[in-house]
Amino acid sequence: RQIVAAISTYGVLIVMMFMGNIASSISNDVIAKILLWLSPMQRFSEFTMGILNLESVVYYISVIVLFLFLTASVFEKRRLK
């Protein structure tokens, strides 16, 4: 299980890293905007330029809360078994 989790995590991270490049190659504007909005690298680039955007901060906090919730759900599910 751990190897599958590691490989799938690396796969998701690679897709997320290149999400901006994928969005630029898509001709549908709506899908491209959604991919750019979901891209963590797009938001991180603002931080590297010294821009503290509240939208980016809320995005990262939301992602953290989402994954903490998912982790707690998995632990609760395992506890009930």
N, C-alpha and C positions, 0 to 999 in steps of 0.2 A: 504493500500500500504506500509506503513512504517513497519509493522510487517513482511510482505513478504520480503521486502528489508533487514531487519535485519536478518531474518532466512537464506536467501540465502547468505548474506555476511558471516555469521558464517560458513555456509557449505563450501564456497569457501576457507575461511581461514584455516579450518581444513584440507581440501584436500591439500592445498599448504604447510601446516606444515608437513604433512606426505608424501609429494611427493618423498622424498629421500628413505623412507621405501618402498613405492610402486615401485620405480625404482629398488630397490635391489631384489624384488620378481618377476620381469618380466624377462623372459628368453631371449627375443629379445634384443640384445645389442644396436641396433639403437634407439629403443623406450626408453630404460633405459637411454642412454646418453642424449636424448632430455629432459626427465623428470628431470634428474639431472641438466641440463643446465638451465631449467626453475625454479628450486626450489629456492625460496628465502632463505630458511634456510641453504642450502648448501653454498650459497654465504655469508650469515651472519656469519657462523662459522669461516670464514677467518678473519673477523673483530674482533671476540672475541679472536682470537689468536694473535691479534696485527699486522696482515698482511693487508696492504692497497694495494689491487689489483685494478688496473685501470679498468679491465674488470668488476669487481663487482660494482664499482662506476658508470660506464656507464650503467650497467644493472639497478641499482636502479633509476638513473636519467631518463632512458628510460621509466621505469614503471610509474614514476611520471608524465612525459610529456604525456604518453598515457592516463592516467586517467584524467589529466587536460583537454586534448582534448575531451575526451568522456563527461565530465561534461559540457564543453562549448557547445558541440553539443546538449546535452539535453536541456540546457537553451535556446539555439537559436531556437530549435524546439518548445519549449513551448511558446516562445515569438511570433513566427509566427502564432500560433493557434488563 
